[in-house]
Amino acid sequence: MNGFSTEEDSRDGGAGTPGFGHICCLVDDGERCNRPAGNASFSKRIQKSISQKKLKLETDKNVRHLYICDFHKSFIQSVRNKRKRKGSDDDGGDSPDHDAESPEVDLFQLQVNTLRRYKRHFKLQTRPGLNKAQLAETISRHFRTIPVNEKETLAYFIYMVKNDKIRHDQKADSSIH
Protein backbone atom coordinates (compact mmCIF):
# COMPACT_ATOMS: atom_id res chain seq x y z
CA MET A 1 0.00 0.00 0.00
CA ASN A 2 2.89 2.37 0.74
CA GLY A 3 4.65 1.86 -2.61
CA PHE A 4 6.95 -0.89 -1.35
CA SER A 5 6.25 -4.51 -2.03
CA THR A 6 6.56 -7.13 0.66
CA GLU A 7 8.42 -10.39 0.21
CA GLU A 8 5.09 -12.16 -0.26
CA ASP A 9 4.04 -9.67 -2.95
CA SER A 10 7.34 -10.19 -4.76
CA ARG A 11 6.98 -13.94 -4.61
CA ASP A 12 3.31 -14.09 -5.57
CA GLY A 13 3.10 -11.24 -8.04
CA GLY A 14 2.60 -7.84 -6.50
CA ALA A 15 2.90 -4.60 -8.44
CA GLY A 16 6.23 -3.65 -9.97
CA THR A 17 8.50 -4.05 -12.93
CA PRO A 18 7.56 -6.98 -15.19
CA GLY A 19 9.36 -10.08 -13.99
CA PHE A 20 11.43 -8.27 -11.34
CA GLY A 21 11.12 -10.18 -8.08
CA HIS A 22 8.32 -12.34 -9.49
CA ILE A 23 8.26 -16.10 -9.53
CA CYS A 24 6.90 -17.92 -12.59
CA CYS A 25 3.10 -18.05 -12.42
CA LEU A 26 2.83 -21.57 -13.85
CA VAL A 27 1.96 -24.84 -12.20
CA ASP A 28 3.72 -27.60 -14.12
CA ASP A 29 2.12 -31.03 -13.73
CA GLY A 30 0.76 -30.14 -10.29
CA GLU A 31 3.95 -28.48 -8.99
CA ARG A 32 4.38 -24.71 -8.76
CA CYS A 33 7.39 -23.49 -10.75
CA ASN A 34 9.83 -21.64 -8.48
CA ARG A 35 12.06 -20.14 -11.18
CA PRO A 36 12.33 -16.35 -11.44
CA ALA A 37 9.89 -14.87 -13.96
CA GLY A 38 11.08 -12.99 -17.00
CA ASN A 39 9.11 -10.41 -18.95
CA ALA A 40 7.18 -12.97 -21.05
CA SER A 41 3.54 -13.35 -20.13
CA PHE A 42 1.15 -16.30 -20.33
CA SER A 43 -1.40 -14.74 -22.69
CA LYS A 44 -4.83 -16.11 -23.62
CA ARG A 45 -3.49 -17.16 -27.03
CA ILE A 46 -0.66 -19.15 -25.45
CA GLN A 47 -3.06 -20.67 -22.92
CA LYS A 48 -5.26 -21.84 -25.79
CA SER A 49 -2.37 -23.43 -27.70
CA ILE A 50 -1.15 -25.14 -24.52
CA SER A 51 -4.61 -26.57 -23.83
CA GLN A 52 -4.84 -27.85 -27.42
CA LYS A 53 -1.52 -29.65 -26.96
CA LYS A 54 -2.86 -31.19 -23.73
CA LEU A 55 0.18 -30.06 -21.76
CA LYS A 56 -0.08 -30.04 -17.98
CA LEU A 57 0.61 -26.31 -17.56
CA GLU A 58 -1.75 -23.91 -15.84
CA THR A 59 -1.55 -20.66 -13.91
CA ASP A 60 -1.47 -20.59 -10.13
CA LYS A 61 -4.81 -19.16 -9.03
CA ASN A 62 -3.20 -17.32 -6.08
CA VAL A 63 -0.89 -15.26 -8.30
CA ARG A 64 -1.81 -11.77 -9.49
CA HIS A 65 0.51 -11.71 -12.52
CA LEU A 66 1.00 -13.76 -15.68
CA TYR A 67 4.80 -13.60 -16.04
CA ILE A 68 6.58 -16.86 -16.87
CA CYS A 69 10.17 -18.00 -16.48
CA ASP A 70 12.59 -18.34 -19.39
CA PHE A 71 12.48 -22.13 -19.11
CA HIS A 72 8.72 -22.27 -19.71
CA LYS A 73 8.96 -19.59 -22.40
CA SER A 74 11.48 -21.74 -24.32
CA PHE A 75 9.45 -24.88 -23.68
CA ILE A 76 6.25 -23.30 -25.05
CA GLN A 77 8.11 -21.96 -28.10
CA SER A 78 9.59 -25.38 -28.84
CA VAL A 79 6.15 -27.00 -28.63
CA ARG A 80 4.72 -24.40 -31.00
CA ASN A 81 7.63 -24.89 -33.46
CA LYS A 82 7.16 -28.66 -33.44
CA ARG A 83 3.52 -28.12 -34.39
CA LYS A 84 4.53 -25.96 -37.35
CA ARG A 85 7.00 -28.57 -38.61
CA LYS A 86 4.38 -31.31 -38.41
CA GLY A 87 1.89 -29.14 -40.31
CA SER A 88 4.36 -28.35 -43.06
CA ASP A 89 5.27 -32.04 -43.42
CA ASP A 90 1.59 -32.89 -43.86
CA ASP A 91 1.01 -30.07 -46.32
CA GLY A 92 4.20 -30.03 -48.35
CA GLY A 93 5.17 -33.65 -48.60
CA ASP A 94 8.81 -34.67 -48.59
CA SER A 95 10.06 -31.70 -50.59
CA PRO A 96 13.31 -30.33 -49.14
CA ASP A 97 12.42 -26.94 -50.57
CA HIS A 98 9.25 -26.74 -48.46
CA ASP A 99 10.69 -25.10 -45.33
CA ALA A 100 8.98 -25.10 -41.91
CA GLU A 101 9.71 -21.37 -41.71
CA SER A 102 7.83 -20.52 -44.92
CA PRO A 103 5.54 -17.51 -44.60
CA GLU A 104 1.80 -17.97 -44.51
CA VAL A 105 -0.02 -16.32 -47.42
CA ASP A 106 -3.25 -14.58 -46.43
CA LEU A 107 -5.53 -15.46 -49.34
CA PHE A 108 -8.48 -13.89 -47.54
CA GLN A 109 -7.16 -10.52 -48.77
CA LEU A 110 -7.99 -11.51 -52.35
CA GLN A 111 -11.33 -10.79 -53.97
CA VAL A 112 -13.87 -13.60 -54.27
CA ASN A 113 -13.61 -13.54 -58.08
CA THR A 114 -9.84 -14.05 -57.84
CA LEU A 115 -10.33 -17.00 -55.49
CA ARG A 116 -12.89 -18.49 -57.90
CA ARG A 117 -10.47 -18.09 -60.82
CA TYR A 118 -7.76 -19.87 -58.83
CA LYS A 119 -10.20 -22.67 -58.01
CA ARG A 120 -11.20 -22.98 -61.66
CA HIS A 121 -7.60 -22.84 -62.92
CA PHE A 122 -6.45 -25.67 -60.64
CA LYS A 123 -9.75 -27.56 -61.02
CA LEU A 124 -10.28 -27.79 -57.26
CA GLN A 125 -13.29 -29.83 -56.19
CA THR A 126 -15.46 -28.06 -53.60
CA ARG A 127 -19.08 -28.14 -52.64
CA PRO A 128 -21.20 -25.40 -54.21
CA GLY A 129 -22.04 -22.20 -52.36
CA LEU A 130 -18.86 -21.69 -50.35
CA ASN A 131 -18.45 -18.28 -48.75
CA LYS A 132 -15.22 -16.27 -49.07
CA ALA A 133 -13.67 -17.61 -45.86
CA GLN A 134 -14.35 -21.24 -46.78
CA LEU A 135 -13.07 -20.71 -50.31
CA ALA A 136 -9.91 -18.99 -49.03
CA GLU A 137 -9.28 -21.85 -46.57
CA THR A 138 -9.71 -24.50 -49.28
CA ILE A 139 -7.42 -22.64 -51.66
CA SER A 140 -4.88 -22.02 -48.89
CA ARG A 141 -4.66 -25.76 -48.20
CA HIS A 142 -4.08 -26.39 -51.92
CA PHE A 143 -1.60 -23.52 -52.22
CA ARG A 144 0.58 -24.94 -49.42
CA THR A 145 0.87 -28.26 -51.28
CA ILE A 146 2.42 -26.72 -54.40
CA PRO A 147 6.16 -27.52 -54.38
CA VAL A 148 8.42 -24.56 -55.11
CA ASN A 149 12.14 -24.67 -55.79
CA GLU A 150 13.11 -21.26 -54.39
CA LYS A 151 16.58 -21.08 -55.93
CA GLU A 152 15.31 -21.94 -59.37
CA THR A 153 12.39 -19.53 -59.10
CA LEU A 154 14.56 -16.64 -57.92
CA ALA A 155 17.16 -17.31 -60.62
CA TYR A 156 14.44 -17.32 -63.28
CA PHE A 157 12.91 -14.11 -61.90
CA ILE A 158 16.27 -12.33 -61.89
CA TYR A 159 16.96 -13.55 -65.43
CA MET A 160 13.59 -12.21 -66.60
CA VAL A 161 14.14 -8.82 -64.94
CA LYS A 162 17.67 -8.42 -66.29
CA ASN A 163 16.59 -9.28 -69.81
CA ASP A 164 13.47 -7.06 -69.75
CA LYS A 165 11.23 -10.03 -70.39
CA ILE A 166 8.56 -8.99 -67.90
CA ARG A 167 5.85 -7.23 -69.93
CA HIS A 168 3.47 -6.43 -67.07
CA ASP A 169 5.67 -3.62 -65.69
CA GLN A 170 6.33 -2.22 -69.17
CA LYS A 171 2.60 -1.81 -69.84
CA ALA A 172 2.19 0.22 -66.68
CA ASP A 173 5.21 2.39 -67.53
CA SER A 174 4.06 3.11 -71.09
CA SER A 175 0.70 4.46 -69.86
CA ILE A 176 2.49 7.03 -67.67
CA HIS A 177 4.46 8.63 -70.56
Secondary structure as GFF3:
##gff-version 3
##sequence-region A 1 177
A	DSSP	alpha_helix	7	12	.	.	.	ID=ss1
A	DSSP	beta_strand	26	28	.	.	.	ID=ss2
A	DSSP	beta_strand	31	32	.	.	.	ID=ss3
A	DSSP	beta_strand	37	41	.	.	.	ID=ss4
A	DSSP	alpha_helix	44	52	.	.	.	ID=ss5
A	DSSP	beta_strand	57	59	.	.	.	ID=ss6
A	DSSP	beta_strand	67	69	.	.	.	ID=ss7
A	DSSP	alpha_helix	70	92	.	.	.	ID=ss8
A	DSSP	three_ten_helix	107	109	.	.	.	ID=ss9
A	DSSP	alpha_helix	112	121	.	.	.	ID=ss10
A	DSSP	alpha_helix	132	145	.	.	.	ID=ss11
A	DSSP	alpha_helix	150	162	.	.	.	ID=ss12
A	DSSP	alpha_helix	167	176	.	.	.	ID=ss13
###
